[in-house]
Amino acid sequence: MQTLADLESDYSFLDADDRYRLLIDLGRELEPMPDALKTDATLVRGCSASVWVYPMAKDDGMLHFLADSNAAITKGIIALVLLAVQDQPAATILATDIPTELAPFDLKNQLSSNRTQGIPNMIALIRETAARYANA
């Protein structure tokens, strides 16, 4: 799995169209999320497209997230968000400033407001999940 730093170096050299393609490709690389997990409980509110995020605690205490979207660009955005937190302990996720990690990608200026409006909600859901596991 790539890191955000690896991806950032590629992303910074691309023009707008290629950045869209990179996000779409990133979304295609997401681990498949079974349709049975795409429920109202896993739906991220406030996104213009449907986005589902399902957390799983692994035996080693790491959190692993399955995610999907019905829109290719949005699926790429959630894949980008997950690169900042995937397979990390809950405490590490809580300590991660996800917006700062995503800042080099300048999503607000690269994408329409419709595409980025749900990002804070995706991040909030991930942080709430990490807080539940950290306090368990």
C-alpha positions as CSV (number, residue, x, y, z in Angstrom):
1,M,0.0,0.0,0.0
2,Q,1.3,3.5,-0.9
3,T,1.8,6.1,1.7
4,L,0.4,9.6,1.5
5,A,4.0,11.0,1.1
6,D,4.6,8.7,-1.9
7,L,1.3,9.7,-3.5
8,E,1.9,13.4,-2.8
9,S,5.1,13.4,-4.8
10,D,3.3,12.0,-7.8
11,Y,0.2,14.2,-7.3
12,S,2.2,17.4,-7.2
13,F,3.5,16.9,-10.7
14,L,0.1,16.2,-12.3
15,D,-2.3,18.6,-14.0
16,A,-5.9,18.8,-12.9
17,D,-7.2,16.0,-15.3
18,D,-4.4,13.6,-14.3
19,R,-5.1,14.3,-10.6
20,Y,-8.7,13.3,-11.2
21,R,-7.5,10.1,-12.9
22,L,-5.1,9.4,-10.0
23,L,-8.0,9.7,-7.5
24,I,-10.2,7.4,-9.5
25,D,-7.4,4.9,-9.7
26,L,-6.8,5.2,-6.0
27,G,-10.5,4.5,-5.4
28,R,-10.4,1.4,-7.7
29,E,-7.6,0.0,-5.5
30,L,-9.8,0.1,-2.4
31,E,-10.4,-3.3,-0.8
32,P,-13.9,-4.5,-2.0
33,M,-16.7,-3.7,0.5
34,P,-19.4,-6.3,0.6
35,D,-22.9,-4.9,-0.2
36,A,-24.2,-6.3,3.0
37,L,-22.0,-3.8,4.9
38,K,-23.4,-0.8,2.9
39,T,-26.2,0.0,5.4
40,D,-27.6,3.1,6.9
41,A,-25.3,2.6,9.9
42,T,-22.2,2.7,7.8
43,L,-23.4,5.6,5.6
44,V,-21.4,8.8,5.9
45,R,-23.9,11.7,6.2
46,G,-23.4,15.0,4.4
47,C,-21.7,13.6,1.3
48,S,-23.1,14.5,-2.1
49,A,-22.5,10.9,-3.2
50,S,-23.2,7.8,-1.1
51,V,-20.2,6.9,1.0
52,W,-20.0,3.9,3.4
53,V,-17.2,3.3,5.9
54,Y,-17.0,0.1,8.0
55,P,-14.4,-0.3,10.7
56,M,-12.9,-3.6,11.8
57,A,-10.6,-4.2,14.8
58,K,-7.9,-6.6,13.9
59,D,-6.4,-9.1,16.3
60,D,-3.3,-7.0,16.7
61,G,-5.4,-4.0,17.9
62,M,-5.1,-2.1,14.6
63,L,-8.2,-0.6,13.0
64,H,-8.9,-1.5,9.4
65,F,-11.6,0.3,7.4
66,L,-13.6,-0.9,4.4
67,A,-15.0,1.9,2.4
68,D,-16.9,2.4,-0.8
69,S,-18.8,5.1,-2.7
70,N,-21.2,5.2,-5.7
71,A,-19.1,7.9,-7.3
72,A,-15.6,7.3,-8.6
73,I,-14.0,10.6,-7.5
74,T,-15.5,10.3,-4.0
75,K,-14.3,6.8,-3.8
76,G,-10.8,8.1,-4.5
77,I,-11.2,10.8,-1.8
78,I,-12.1,8.3,0.8
79,A,-9.2,6.1,-0.3
80,L,-6.9,9.1,0.2
81,V,-8.4,9.7,3.7
82,L,-7.9,6.1,4.6
83,L,-4.2,6.2,3.6
84,A,-3.7,8.5,6.6
85,V,-5.2,6.0,9.1
86,Q,-5.5,2.5,7.7
87,D,-4.2,-0.3,9.9
88,Q,-3.2,2.0,12.8
89,P,-4.0,1.7,16.5
90,A,-7.0,3.7,17.6
91,A,-4.7,6.0,19.7
92,T,-2.5,6.8,16.7
93,I,-5.6,7.6,14.6
94,L,-6.8,10.0,17.2
95,A,-3.4,11.7,17.3
96,T,-3.3,12.0,13.5
97,D,-4.3,15.4,12.2
98,I,-6.0,14.0,9.1
99,P,-6.8,17.5,7.5
100,T,-3.1,18.4,7.8
101,E,-2.1,15.1,6.3
102,L,-4.4,15.8,3.3
103,A,-3.5,19.5,3.0
104,P,-0.7,18.9,0.4
105,F,-3.4,17.6,-2.0
106,D,-5.3,20.9,-1.8
107,L,-8.6,19.1,-2.5
108,K,-10.7,22.2,-1.8
109,N,-9.0,24.0,-4.8
110,Q,-8.7,20.9,-7.0
111,L,-12.2,19.6,-6.7
112,S,-15.7,21.1,-6.7
113,S,-17.3,22.0,-3.3
114,N,-19.8,19.2,-3.9
115,R,-17.0,16.6,-4.1
116,T,-15.3,17.9,-0.9
117,Q,-18.2,18.8,1.3
118,G,-18.3,15.3,2.9
119,I,-14.6,15.0,3.7
120,P,-15.0,16.5,7.3
121,N,-17.8,14.0,7.9
122,M,-15.7,11.1,6.7
123,I,-12.9,12.2,9.0
124,A,-15.3,12.7,11.9
125,L,-16.7,9.2,11.5
126,I,-13.2,7.7,11.5
127,R,-12.2,9.7,14.5
128,E,-15.4,8.8,16.4
129,T,-14.7,5.1,15.6
130,A,-11.1,5.4,16.8
131,A,-12.3,7.1,20.0
132,R,-14.7,4.2,20.7
133,Y,-12.0,1.6,20.3
134,A,-9.5,3.6,22.3
135,N,-11.9,3.9,25.2
136,A,-13.0,0.3,25.1
